[in-house]
Amino acid sequence: MLTNEAYKPINCDDYDNLELACQKNWTLSLELKNGDQIKAKAVDMVSRKNVEYLAVDLSGETREVRLDHIASFTHPELGTVVVSEE
């Protein structure tokens, strides 16, 4: 997905679940809208230039994923959450 596309905020409940995952350092299975799948530890929520990101630890490397690029995420405590826009 293009990084210069307009950011579309995600639903507040989905954001809160991602924030909780960061606080508890949960490993999430993420499915991105482009079909990529990532299994990584949630580290932090980052906001930069009105775009929000989930920072994850992927095999010791920090990667930032735009929240509006996440199609769904899964964790045993949350089940599978399909991300929706506000």
Backbone as a chain_set.jsonl record, in Angstrom:
{"seq": "MLTNEAYKPINCDDYDNLELACQKNWTLSLELKNGDQIKAKAVDMVSRKNVEYLAVDLSGETREVRLDHIASFTHPELGTVVVSEE", "coords": {"N": [[0.832, -1.185, 0.0], [0.395, 2.26, -0.621], [2.316, 4.739, 1.026], [1.709, 7.401, 1.069], [-0.97, 7.749, 0.986], [-4.155, 8.963, 2.17], [-4.628, 8.915, 5.654], [-6.792, 6.781, 7.448], [-8.474, 6.799, 10.347], [-8.743, 4.138, 12.772], [-11.352, 2.187, 14.36], [-12.182, 3.042, 17.727], [-12.367, 1.036, 19.739], [-10.864, -1.044, 18.608], [-8.38, 0.218, 18.498], [-7.942, 0.542, 21.262], [-7.676, -2.157, 22.008], [-5.293, -2.816, 20.684], [-3.581, -1.1, 22.03], [-3.706, -2.209, 24.601], [-2.497, -4.663, 24.036], [0.104, -3.774, 23.585], [0.776, -2.789, 26.132], [0.839, -5.173, 27.56], [2.752, -6.539, 26.246], [2.093, -8.46, 24.286], [2.259, -11.09, 21.88], [1.179, -10.782, 18.664], [-0.778, -12.021, 15.962], [-0.839, -10.637, 12.95], [-2.824, -9.649, 10.219], [-2.425, -8.083, 7.235], [-3.924, -5.613, 5.065], [-2.952, -5.923, 2.517], [-2.536, -8.577, 2.317], [-0.281, -9.658, 3.499], [1.12, -11.455, 6.281], [1.979, -11.205, 9.661], [3.714, -12.185, 12.539], [4.294, -10.933, 15.556], [5.679, -9.171, 18.419], [3.767, -6.822, 20.147], [4.734, -3.528, 20.759], [4.571, -0.66, 21.005], [2.45, 2.232, 20.556], [2.451, 4.601, 18.044], [2.341, 7.954, 16.956], [2.618, 9.962, 14.174], [2.826, 12.792, 12.242], [-0.011, 12.951, 11.964], [-0.652, 10.296, 11.454], [-1.206, 7.036, 12.6], [0.615, 4.377, 14.104], [1.428, 0.936, 14.779], [3.991, -0.174, 16.654], [6.069, -2.916, 16.377], [7.928, -5.744, 17.566], [9.788, -7.594, 15.585], [11.37, -10.394, 15.345], [13.534, -9.286, 16.82], [13.868, -6.875, 15.538], [12.589, -3.631, 15.191], [9.54, -2.705, 13.796], [7.251, -0.58, 12.156], [3.798, -0.489, 11.724], [1.241, 0.806, 9.831], [-1.853, 1.654, 11.273], [-4.211, 1.687, 9.774], [-3.636, -0.105, 7.813], [-3.891, -2.572, 8.789], [-5.753, -5.474, 8.622], [-6.793, -7.437, 10.313], [-6.236, -8.739, 13.657], [-4.907, -11.161, 15.937], [-5.031, -12.71, 19.107], [-4.782, -14.949, 21.894], [-6.115, -13.919, 24.213], [-7.814, -12.035, 23.175], [-9.07, -13.064, 20.961], [-9.938, -13.145, 17.489], [-9.727, -10.088, 15.961], [-11.345, -8.083, 13.762], [-10.371, -5.337, 12.075], [-11.904, -2.2, 11.944], [-12.806, 0.874, 10.321], [-13.213, 4.185, 11.698]], "CA": [[0.0, 0.0, 0.0], [1.148, 3.494, -0.684], [2.418, 5.398, 2.322], [1.252, 8.787, 0.982], [-2.429, 7.783, 0.944], [-4.765, 9.595, 3.338], [-4.809, 8.011, 6.792], [-8.168, 6.615, 7.91], [-8.411, 6.292, 11.718], [-9.469, 2.898, 13.04], [-12.336, 2.19, 15.436], [-11.58, 3.257, 19.045], [-12.248, -0.244, 20.447], [-9.734, -1.752, 18.021], [-7.198, 0.94, 18.965], [-7.761, 0.188, 22.672], [-7.163, -3.532, 22.066], [-3.882, -2.776, 20.295], [-2.883, -0.45, 23.133], [-3.612, -3.228, 25.643], [-1.489, -5.623, 23.585], [1.408, -3.147, 23.819], [1.015, -2.747, 27.579], [1.088, -6.536, 28.043], [3.786, -7.122, 25.373], [1.542, -9.654, 23.662], [2.595, -11.418, 20.501], [-0.031, -10.768, 17.855], [-0.759, -12.431, 14.56], [-1.443, -9.546, 12.191], [-3.058, -9.813, 8.793], [-2.5, -6.763, 6.631], [-4.878, -5.509, 3.964], [-2.315, -6.36, 1.269], [-2.419, -10.024, 2.371], [0.864, -10.075, 4.301], [0.848, -11.884, 7.64], [3.112, -10.957, 10.54], [3.557, -12.589, 13.93], [5.284, -10.093, 16.222], [5.307, -8.654, 19.728], [3.323, -5.421, 20.169], [5.654, -2.774, 21.598], [4.169, 0.719, 21.283], [1.603, 2.94, 19.602], [3.195, 5.792, 17.648], [1.62, 8.875, 16.087], [3.55, 10.846, 13.507], [2.207, 13.519, 11.125], [-1.424, 12.558, 11.909], [-0.778, 8.889, 11.066], [-0.939, 6.193, 13.763], [1.318, 3.146, 13.802], [1.717, -0.044, 15.809], [5.388, -0.606, 16.616], [6.174, -4.317, 16.766], [9.251, -6.364, 17.575], [9.759, -8.713, 14.651], [12.681, -11.071, 15.409], [14.552, -8.368, 17.325], [13.877, -5.643, 14.755], [11.355, -2.858, 15.351], [8.867, -2.347, 12.548], [6.022, 0.176, 12.382], [2.726, -0.855, 10.801], [0.127, 1.757, 9.875], [-3.047, 1.017, 11.806], [-5.225, 1.507, 8.741], [-3.197, -1.166, 6.912], [-4.158, -3.839, 9.47], [-7.094, -6.009, 8.35], [-7.216, -8.115, 11.54], [-5.177, -9.221, 14.541], [-5.35, -12.274, 16.765], [-4.318, -13.084, 20.331], [-5.677, -15.8, 22.687], [-6.929, -13.144, 25.164], [-8.754, -11.173, 22.441], [-9.659, -13.733, 19.808], [-9.6, -12.463, 16.251], [-10.372, -8.768, 15.856], [-11.349, -7.502, 12.406], [-10.229, -3.891, 12.262], [-12.802, -1.373, 11.134], [-12.52, 2.302, 10.373], [-14.125, 4.979, 12.537]], "C": [[0.878, 1.25, 0.0], [1.164, 4.175, 0.671], [1.94, 6.842, 2.268], [-0.27, 8.893, 0.875], [-2.964, 8.411, 2.227], [-4.998, 8.551, 4.435], [-6.281, 7.987, 7.198], [-8.115, 6.027, 9.316], [-9.234, 5.017, 11.893], [-10.433, 3.107, 14.204], [-11.631, 2.287, 16.792], [-11.404, 1.956, 19.83], [-11.063, -1.047, 19.92], [-8.419, -1.114, 18.47], [-6.899, 0.556, 20.412], [-7.21, -1.216, 22.831], [-5.692, -3.591, 21.674], [-3.034, -2.132, 21.389], [-2.686, -1.424, 24.299], [-2.542, -4.264, 25.291], [-0.08, -5.076, 23.798], [1.748, -3.153, 25.312], [1.401, -4.118, 28.126], [2.166, -7.257, 27.231], [3.334, -8.43, 24.737], [2.101, -9.84, 22.25], [1.289, -11.555, 19.733], [0.235, -11.403, 16.492], [-1.53, -11.362, 13.806], [-1.665, -9.976, 10.754], [-3.248, -8.422, 8.215], [-3.439, -6.783, 5.437], [-4.281, -5.932, 2.629], [-2.079, -7.867, 1.251], [-1.234, -10.537, 3.17], [0.402, -10.503, 5.695], [2.126, -11.742, 8.45], [2.766, -11.498, 11.919], [4.667, -11.882, 14.688], [4.747, -9.593, 17.557], [4.942, -7.179, 19.629], [4.172, -4.659, 21.181], [5.102, -1.404, 21.988], [3.213, 1.213, 20.209], [2.305, 4.273, 19.32], [2.309, 6.637, 16.742], [2.624, 9.859, 15.508], [2.86, 11.471, 12.304], [0.773, 13.058, 10.878], [-1.662, 11.152, 11.363], [-0.379, 8.054, 12.278], [-0.357, 4.855, 13.327], [1.356, 2.24, 15.026], [3.172, -0.434, 15.618], [5.444, -2.025, 17.147], [7.631, -4.751, 16.744], [9.145, -7.623, 16.729], [11.159, -9.307, 14.597], [13.798, -10.112, 15.809], [14.653, -7.055, 16.579], [12.542, -4.932, 14.93], [10.825, -2.469, 13.981], [7.594, -1.599, 12.913], [5.018, -0.157, 11.286], [1.618, 0.179, 10.941], [-1.129, 1.045, 10.332], [-4.098, 0.777, 10.734], [-4.81, 0.501, 7.66], [-3.443, -2.541, 7.522], [-5.596, -4.268, 9.176], [-7.656, -6.685, 9.595], [-5.996, -8.462, 12.381], [-5.763, -10.245, 15.491], [-4.425, -12.448, 17.958], [-5.281, -13.923, 21.155], [-6.585, -15.039, 23.66], [-8.016, -12.327, 24.466], [-9.562, -11.923, 21.397], [-9.178, -13.021, 18.55], [-10.419, -11.185, 16.159], [-10.228, -8.287, 14.423], [-11.386, -5.995, 12.586], [-11.188, -3.153, 11.342], [-12.423, 0.094, 11.304], [-13.56, 2.995, 11.219], [-15.413, 5.259, 11.853]], "O": [[1.972, 1.261, 0.566], [0.159, 4.191, 1.382], [1.776, 7.465, 3.318], [-0.806, 9.986, 0.697], [-2.291, 8.388, 3.257], [-5.497, 7.456, 4.176], [-6.933, 9.028, 7.282], [-7.746, 4.863, 9.473], [-10.272, 4.835, 11.258], [-10.333, 4.09, 14.939], [-10.582, 1.671, 16.981], [-10.397, 1.787, 20.517], [-10.337, -1.665, 20.7], [-7.46, -1.818, 18.786], [-5.752, 0.278, 20.759], [-6.365, -1.453, 23.694], [-4.923, -4.342, 22.275], [-1.909, -2.561, 21.646], [-1.618, -1.456, 24.91], [-1.774, -4.688, 26.154], [0.83, -5.825, 24.151], [2.869, -3.481, 25.702], [2.203, -4.212, 29.055], [2.465, -8.425, 27.48], [4.1, -9.39, 24.659], [2.373, -8.875, 21.535], [0.413, -12.338, 20.1], [1.339, -11.322, 15.954], [-2.734, -11.201, 14.001], [-0.795, -10.596, 10.143], [-4.122, -7.672, 8.649], [-3.715, -7.839, 4.868], [-5.019, -6.266, 1.702], [-1.499, -8.394, 0.302], [-1.176, -11.724, 3.492], [-0.58, -9.981, 6.221], [3.211, -12.107, 7.997], [1.657, -11.293, 12.412], [5.845, -12.185, 14.496], [3.541, -9.588, 17.801], [5.71, -6.378, 19.095], [4.316, -5.09, 22.325], [5.153, -1.023, 23.157], [3.172, 0.682, 19.099], [2.702, 4.983, 20.244], [1.614, 6.112, 15.872], [3.379, 10.504, 16.236], [2.362, 10.755, 11.436], [0.381, 12.804, 9.739], [-2.748, 10.851, 10.866], [0.644, 8.314, 12.911], [-0.772, 4.276, 12.323], [1.32, 2.711, 16.162], [3.554, -0.954, 14.57], [4.934, -2.313, 18.229], [8.452, -4.204, 16.008], [8.492, -8.593, 17.114], [12.031, -8.795, 13.895], [14.876, -10.121, 15.214], [15.453, -6.198, 16.954], [11.485, -5.555, 14.83], [11.558, -1.973, 13.126], [6.927, -1.954, 13.885], [5.33, -0.116, 10.096], [1.112, 0.406, 12.04], [-1.446, -0.039, 9.844], [-4.804, -0.231, 10.776], [-5.55, 0.283, 6.701], [-3.235, -3.561, 6.865], [-6.54, -3.524, 9.442], [-8.838, -6.539, 9.909], [-4.869, -8.479, 11.887], [-6.95, -10.212, 15.812], [-3.203, -12.347, 17.84], [-6.483, -13.658, 21.138], [-7.712, -15.469, 23.907], [-9.018, -11.967, 25.083], [-10.63, -11.464, 20.991], [-8.132, -12.372, 18.555], [-11.645, -11.205, 16.266], [-9.115, -8.107, 13.93], [-12.318, -5.449, 13.176], [-11.278, -3.429, 10.146], [-11.806, 0.49, 12.293], [-14.653, 2.471, 11.437], [-16.286, 5.914, 12.423]]}, "num_chains": 1, "name": "protein.A"}
